[in-house]
Amino acid sequence: MAKRLIITARILPDGRPFKVIGRDAWALKNLVRAGKSGCTPIDHPGPRWSHYVFKLRGRGIVIETVDEPHGGQFAGTHARYVLRSDVEIIDDEAERAAA
C-alpha cells in the first residue's frame, strides 16, 4: 500500500505553516512546480482537479482558472490552473523519507 502524501506549506511572506494531505498535496506540489505556466488535467492527469483547487482555495491560496480552447474530435475548453499565491513547501514527508 502506498504511503499517503503529506506536505507542509505556507503562503509567503508570513503565512502560518499548514499540512496538506493526499491528492490536495499532489496538486499543490504540481502547481508550485509549474509556476506561471500552470497545470491542466491534460498535462497533469488527475481525476478531480477542480475539487483539489476548490479545497486549496479554502485554505486561502489564490489559484486562477483560465479557460482554454482545444480542438480535436471532442473540441471545447479545458481549465488551466495557475497558482497566484507565493507558496513555499516547507516539508515533503515523501521526499524526506526517500533521502
N, C-alpha and C positions, 0 to 999 in steps of 0.2 A: 504494500500500500504506500502510495506517495505521501510524503510529508506535506502538510499544509503550508503554503507560502505566507510568511508574516514579515512585514517590513515596518519600520518606524520612520516617520517622515515629519516634516514641519514646513509651514509656509513662511518664507523669508520676508522681511528681515528678522522678525522677532516672535514668530508664532510658537506656540507650545507644541512639543512633540506629541504625536498620536500614532497608534498602531492601525495598520490596515492589513486585513486578512484575506486570503484566498484569491479569487478572481479579481476582486477590487484592487488588491495589491499588484496583481499581474498587470491590470490595466494602467494603474498609476505608474508603474515602472516603465511600461511601453510609452506612455505619454511623455515622461521625463526624458527618455532616450530619444524620442522622435523630435523633440524641440519644436521649432516653428513650423516644421512640415506636417506635424500632426499624425494621427492614426485613422485608418478606416478599417471596417470589418473585412475589407477585401485584402489589404496588405498586412493586416494583423488579425488573422481569423480568431474570432471568439464568439461564443453563442449569444451573448446578451450585452453588447457594448453599451447600448442606450441605458440599460439598468445600472451598469458599473459607473457610468458617467453621472447618472442621477444620484447615486449614493455618494460619490466623491464630492459632488456639488453640495450635498447636505453637510459636508464637513467644512464648507467654506472655500473650497478650491474652485477657482474660476476656470471653466472649460468652455470654449466657444464651439458651437456646432455650425459647420459650413456645409451647405447642401451643394453637391457636385453632380453634374450630369454624367451619365455614362451611356455608351451605345451598346450594340450587340443585340442578340435575339430578344433579350428582356430589358430593353432600354428604359431608362428612368433616371432617378437620382439616388445617391447614397450620401451618408453623412461622413464628414471628416471632423474628428475631434481634435482641437488644438488647445493645449494647456497654456493658459494665460497667466496663472499664478506662478510665482517663482517658488518651486518646491524643492526641498533638499531631502534626499533619502539618507537618514542618519544611520540606520542599521537594516541589513538584509540578512535574516537568520539563515537562509539557504546558502548565500554566498559565504557567510562566516563559517558555516558547518563544512563547506567544501574546501576551505583553505587549510 
